[in-house]
Amino acid sequence: MRVVMYYNNNDVRIEEMPVPKIGRGELLVKVMASGICGSDVLEWYRIKKAPRVLGHEIAGEIVEVGEDVKNYKKGDRVFVSHHVPCNTCHYCLNGYHTACETLHRTNYDPGGFAEYLRVPEINVDRGIYLLPENMSYEEGTFIEPLACVLRGQRVANLKPGQTVLVIGSGISGLLHINLARALRAGKIIATDVHEYRLKAASRFGADFTIHAEENVSERVKELNDGRLADCVIVCTGAIPAMEQALQSVDKGGTILFFAVPEPGINLSIPINDFWRNEIKMVTSYGAAPSDLASALELIHAQRVNVKDMITHKLSMAEAGLGFRLVAEAKESIKVIIEPWR
């Protein structure tokens, strides 16, 4: 079978691998659509394990079923979660599934940018989600990224009516904007350095947009009756964006660091001011099973508009172009690889 082998953002090759053999409790899935995630082009994160087959936002069709698998059959259309928790450790039992060691060790074989993948038994047990009949494979690729966004807003305790500032309007920022709109946030303000993405932010629910080179905190005050934002969601790892977040959160507000810089880069925090004004800072990583199930339902109910976020559907032979588009972060939103295109 063909796979997309990642060496670095500018070196993505089509290579051949054997179709994986499945065990008694496993599944073989034909990958129909696989989204390129922003994390797939973070070279500091990915190169240390390169070369490898990336891809974790997949939807496909079950084409082979192990003897011991009872709940799924050949022909089922599915989303498959690459990371699954144990559900029994201290962290899972306390709601921190994404801190579970099992979640960090699990994955499917070889990765989502392949014609087929093997789903290990533990993923079959707790990482398979049947797609509704009227949900396309392309829409199914959004289940994982939307689940991560859903978890982030839950961790940030975002409430209806609150003013939200989303810093960075790439795919994660747009999903945050669209979800915040669906969950009845108050004013939604978005920033970015590219006009293309600011226009996209307006299309997907932002009431106001600010070019990131402006004085963001002052513009937020102008747009929000003299107040800063109740919830600031940081969707870029750029330090200047994070500094803007520190300056743009209101008293009693929350900053969600949804994206982070590479290891070793630190952020200076005005902790005394934050202490006095009871400002909270939280982080969010990944998604738990309940987040994935909720994301699927939100997409199915069309409460979050993912279909119109797709800007590029590419063949496997065009995967290099897809990685470049996502890495450049300019005039693309969601780039999907369709191995059988």
C-alpha positions as CSV (number, residue, x, y, z in Angstrom):
1,M,0.0,0.0,0.0
2,R,1.0,3.6,-0.4
3,V,1.8,5.8,2.6
4,V,2.9,9.4,3.1
5,M,6.3,9.3,4.8
6,Y,7.1,12.5,6.7
7,Y,10.8,13.6,6.9
8,N,10.3,17.3,7.4
9,N,7.8,19.9,6.2
10,N,9.6,20.2,2.8
11,D,10.3,16.5,2.4
12,V,7.2,14.4,2.3
13,R,7.5,11.2,0.2
14,I,5.1,8.6,-1.2
15,E,6.5,5.2,-0.2
16,E,5.3,1.6,-0.2
17,M,4.6,-0.5,2.9
18,P,2.8,-3.9,3.3
19,V,-0.8,-3.7,4.2
20,P,-0.9,-4.4,8.0
21,K,-1.9,-7.8,9.2
22,I,-4.6,-7.7,11.9
23,G,-5.0,-9.9,15.0
24,R,-8.0,-11.5,16.5
25,G,-9.3,-8.4,18.3
26,E,-8.3,-5.9,15.6
27,L,-9.7,-4.1,12.6
28,L,-8.3,-3.1,9.2
29,V,-9.7,0.3,8.0
30,K,-9.5,1.7,4.5
31,V,-8.7,5.4,5.0
32,M,-11.0,7.5,3.0
33,A,-10.1,10.9,4.3
34,S,-7.3,12.2,6.6
35,G,-6.9,15.8,7.8
36,I,-3.5,17.5,8.1
37,C,-3.4,18.9,11.7
38,G,-1.4,22.0,12.6
39,S,0.6,19.7,14.9
40,D,1.7,17.6,11.9
41,V,3.8,20.6,10.7
42,L,5.4,21.5,14.1
43,E,8.9,20.4,13.1
44,W,10.3,20.7,16.6
45,Y,7.6,18.2,17.6
46,R,7.7,15.8,14.6
47,I,11.3,15.6,13.3
48,K,12.6,13.8,16.4
49,K,10.5,10.8,15.4
50,A,10.9,11.1,11.6
51,P,10.7,9.4,9.2
52,R,7.2,8.3,10.1
53,V,3.7,8.1,8.8
54,L,1.7,10.9,10.5
55,G,-2.1,11.5,10.4
56,H,-4.6,11.2,13.3
57,E,-7.7,12.9,11.9
58,I,-9.1,10.0,9.9
59,A,-12.4,8.6,8.7
60,G,-12.7,5.4,6.7
61,E,-14.4,2.0,6.1
62,I,-13.8,-1.2,7.9
63,V,-12.6,-3.8,5.4
64,E,-11.4,-6.6,7.6
65,V,-12.6,-7.7,11.1
66,G,-10.7,-9.9,13.6
67,E,-12.3,-13.1,14.8
68,D,-12.9,-11.7,18.4
69,V,-14.5,-8.4,17.3
70,K,-18.2,-8.4,18.0
71,N,-19.4,-4.8,17.8
72,Y,-18.2,-3.9,14.3
73,K,-18.6,-5.4,10.8
74,K,-17.1,-5.1,7.4
75,G,-18.5,-2.0,5.6
76,D,-19.0,0.1,8.8
77,R,-18.1,3.8,8.2
78,V,-16.0,5.0,11.2
79,F,-13.9,7.6,12.8
80,V,-11.0,6.0,14.7
81,S,-9.3,7.7,17.7
82,H,-5.5,7.2,17.6
83,H,-5.0,7.8,21.3
84,V,-7.2,6.0,23.9
85,P,-7.0,6.1,27.7
86,C,-7.1,3.2,30.2
87,N,-10.1,4.7,32.0
88,T,-8.9,3.2,35.3
89,C,-5.8,5.1,36.4
90,H,-5.8,8.1,38.9
91,Y,-5.9,10.6,36.1
92,C,-8.7,9.0,34.1
93,L,-10.8,8.6,37.3
94,N,-10.3,12.3,38.0
95,G,-11.3,13.5,34.5
96,Y,-7.8,14.0,33.2
97,H,-7.9,11.3,30.5
98,T,-5.3,13.2,28.3
99,A,-2.7,12.9,31.1
100,C,-3.1,9.1,31.1
101,E,0.1,7.2,30.2
102,T,-1.9,4.7,28.2
103,L,-3.3,7.5,26.0
104,H,0.2,8.7,25.3
105,R,1.4,5.2,24.3
106,T,-1.5,4.1,22.1
107,N,-1.8,4.7,18.3
108,Y,-2.9,3.0,15.2
109,D,-0.5,1.4,12.6
110,P,1.1,3.0,10.7
111,G,-0.7,6.4,10.7
112,G,-3.6,8.2,9.0
113,F,-1.7,9.1,5.8
114,A,-1.9,5.6,4.5
115,E,-4.3,3.6,2.3
116,Y,-5.0,1.2,5.2
117,L,-4.4,1.2,8.9
118,R,-4.5,-1.5,11.6
119,V,-6.6,-0.6,14.6
120,P,-5.2,-2.3,17.8
121,E,-7.5,-4.1,20.1
122,I,-7.5,-1.4,22.8
123,N,-8.5,1.2,20.2
124,V,-11.2,-1.1,18.9
125,D,-12.5,-1.4,22.5
126,R,-12.7,2.3,23.2
127,G,-11.7,4.4,20.1
128,I,-14.2,3.5,17.3
129,Y,-17.1,5.8,16.5
130,L,-19.7,4.9,13.8
131,L,-20.4,7.8,11.4
132,P,-24.1,8.6,10.9
133,E,-25.3,7.9,7.4
134,N,-25.5,11.6,6.4
135,M,-22.0,12.5,7.7
136,S,-19.3,12.5,5.0
137,Y,-15.9,11.1,5.5
138,E,-14.5,14.6,5.2
139,E,-16.7,15.9,8.0
140,G,-15.6,12.8,10.0
141,T,-12.0,14.1,10.0
142,F,-13.1,17.0,12.1
143,I,-14.3,14.9,15.1
144,E,-10.8,14.8,16.7
145,P,-9.9,18.5,16.3
146,L,-13.4,19.7,17.3
147,A,-13.2,17.4,20.4
148,C,-9.9,19.0,21.4
149,V,-11.6,22.4,21.1
150,L,-14.6,21.3,23.0
151,R,-12.4,20.0,25.8
152,G,-10.5,23.3,25.9
153,Q,-13.6,25.4,26.2
154,R,-14.9,23.1,29.0
155,V,-11.6,23.4,30.9
156,A,-11.8,27.2,30.5
157,N,-15.3,27.1,31.9
158,L,-16.6,29.3,29.0
159,K,-20.1,30.5,29.8
160,P,-22.9,31.9,27.7
161,G,-22.7,35.7,27.3
162,Q,-19.0,36.0,28.0
163,T,-16.8,38.0,25.7
164,V,-14.3,35.7,24.0
165,L,-11.0,36.7,22.3
166,V,-9.5,34.1,20.0
167,I,-5.8,34.8,19.2
168,G,-4.9,33.1,16.0
169,S,-7.5,32.2,13.4
170,G,-6.2,29.1,11.8
171,I,-8.3,25.9,11.9
172,S,-8.2,25.6,15.7
173,G,-9.1,29.3,16.1
174,L,-12.0,29.0,13.7
175,L,-13.3,25.9,15.4
176,H,-13.1,27.8,18.7
177,I,-15.0,30.7,17.2
178,N,-17.7,28.5,15.6
179,L,-18.1,26.4,18.8
180,A,-18.2,29.5,21.0
181,R,-21.0,30.9,18.8
182,A,-22.9,27.6,19.0
183,L,-22.6,27.6,22.8
184,R,-24.0,31.2,22.9
185,A,-20.9,33.2,23.9
186,G,-21.4,36.9,23.9
187,K,-19.1,39.0,21.7
188,I,-16.5,37.0,19.9
189,I,-13.3,38.8,18.8
190,A,-10.6,37.2,16.6
191,T,-7.1,38.2,15.7
192,D,-4.6,37.0,13.1
193,V,-1.7,38.3,11.0
194,H,-3.3,37.4,7.7
195,E,-6.3,39.1,6.2
196,Y,-7.5,35.8,4.6
197,R,-7.9,34.3,8.0
198,L,-9.5,37.4,9.5
199,K,-12.2,37.2,6.8
200,A,-12.6,33.5,7.6
201,A,-13.0,34.3,11.3
202,S,-15.9,36.7,10.4
203,R,-17.5,34.0,8.2
204,F,-17.4,31.5,11.0
205,G,-18.9,33.6,13.8
206,A,-16.5,36.4,14.9
207,D,-18.3,39.7,15.6
208,F,-15.1,41.6,15.3
209,T,-11.6,41.0,13.9
210,I,-8.3,42.7,14.8
211,H,-5.1,42.5,12.9
212,A,-2.5,41.1,15.3
213,E,-0.1,44.0,14.7
214,E,-2.5,46.5,16.2
215,N,-2.7,47.2,19.9
216,V,-5.0,44.2,20.6
217,S,-5.9,45.0,24.2
218,E,-6.9,48.5,23.4
219,R,-9.0,47.4,20.5
220,V,-10.7,44.8,22.6
221,K,-11.7,47.6,25.1
222,E,-13.0,49.7,22.2
223,L,-15.1,46.9,21.0
224,N,-16.3,45.7,24.4
225,D,-17.6,48.7,26.2
226,G,-14.3,49.5,27.9
227,R,-13.7,46.0,29.2
228,L,-11.2,43.3,28.3
229,A,-12.1,39.8,27.4
230,D,-13.7,37.3,29.9
231,C,-12.0,34.4,28.1
232,V,-8.9,34.6,25.9
233,I,-8.1,31.5,23.8
234,V,-4.5,31.3,22.5
235,C,-4.3,29.3,19.2
236,T,-0.8,30.0,18.2
237,G,2.6,29.2,19.8
238,A,4.0,32.7,19.0
239,I,5.3,34.4,22.2
240,P,4.0,37.9,21.1
241,A,0.5,36.4,20.8
242,M,0.8,35.0,24.3
243,E,1.9,38.3,25.6
244,Q,-1.2,39.9,24.0
245,A,-3.3,37.3,25.8
246,L,-1.8,38.4,29.2
247,Q,-2.7,42.0,28.4
248,S,-6.2,41.3,27.1
249,V,-7.9,39.3,29.8
250,D,-10.3,41.0,32.1
251,K,-10.5,40.8,35.9
252,G,-11.9,37.4,36.9
253,G,-11.2,36.1,33.4
254,T,-9.5,33.1,32.0
255,I,-6.7,32.5,29.5
256,L,-6.7,29.1,27.7
257,F,-3.4,28.2,26.3
258,F,-4.6,25.9,23.5
259,A,-1.3,26.1,21.7
260,V,2.2,26.3,23.1
261,P,5.7,27.3,21.9
262,E,8.5,24.8,21.6
263,P,10.2,23.4,24.7
264,G,12.6,25.7,26.5
265,I,10.7,28.9,25.7
266,N,9.3,30.6,28.8
267,L,6.6,33.3,29.3
268,S,6.9,36.0,31.8
269,I,3.7,36.4,33.8
270,P,2.6,39.4,35.9
271,I,1.6,37.1,38.7
272,N,0.9,39.8,41.2
273,D,-1.6,41.5,39.0
274,F,-3.2,38.2,38.1
275,W,-3.4,37.3,41.8
276,R,-5.1,40.5,42.7
277,N,-7.6,40.3,39.9
278,E,-8.2,36.5,40.2
279,I,-7.2,35.8,36.6
280,K,-6.9,32.1,35.8
281,M,-4.6,30.4,33.3
282,V,-5.4,27.0,32.0
283,T,-4.0,24.6,29.4
284,S,-5.7,21.9,27.4
285,Y,-4.2,18.9,25.5
286,G,-6.0,16.4,23.3
287,A,-9.5,15.0,23.8
288,A,-11.1,12.4,26.0
289,P,-13.7,9.8,24.8
290,S,-16.6,11.9,26.0
291,D,-15.3,14.9,24.0
292,L,-15.1,12.8,20.9
293,A,-18.6,11.6,21.3
294,S,-19.9,15.2,21.9
295,A,-18.0,16.5,18.9
296,L,-19.5,13.9,16.6
297,E,-23.0,14.9,17.8
298,L,-22.3,18.6,17.3
299,I,-21.1,17.9,13.7
300,H,-24.1,15.6,13.0
301,A,-26.5,18.2,14.3
302,Q,-24.8,20.8,12.1
303,R,-24.3,23.1,15.2
304,V,-20.7,23.5,14.1
305,N,-20.1,24.3,10.4
306,V,-17.1,22.2,9.5
307,K,-18.0,21.5,5.9
308,D,-17.2,25.0,4.8
309,M,-13.8,25.0,6.5
310,I,-12.5,22.6,3.9
311,T,-10.4,24.5,1.4
312,H,-8.3,21.7,-0.1
313,K,-9.0,18.0,-0.9
314,L,-5.8,16.5,-2.2
315,S,-4.7,13.1,-3.5
316,M,-1.9,11.2,-1.8
317,A,0.4,12.3,-4.6
318,E,-0.3,16.0,-3.6
319,A,0.5,15.4,0.1
320,G,3.7,17.5,-0.1
321,L,1.6,20.5,-1.3
322,G,-0.8,19.9,1.6
323,F,1.9,20.0,4.2
324,R,3.4,23.2,2.7
325,L,-0.1,24.8,2.7
326,V,-0.6,24.0,6.4
327,A,3.0,25.0,7.3
328,E,2.7,28.3,5.5
329,A,-0.6,29.1,7.4
330,K,-1.8,31.6,4.8
331,E,-4.5,30.9,2.3
332,S,-5.8,27.5,3.5
333,I,-8.0,26.4,6.3
334,K,-8.6,22.7,6.4
335,V,-6.5,20.5,4.1
336,I,-7.6,16.9,3.7
337,I,-5.7,14.0,2.0
338,E,-8.0,11.5,0.3
339,P,-5.8,8.4,-0.4
340,W,-8.2,7.0,-3.0
341,R,-8.8,10.2,-4.8
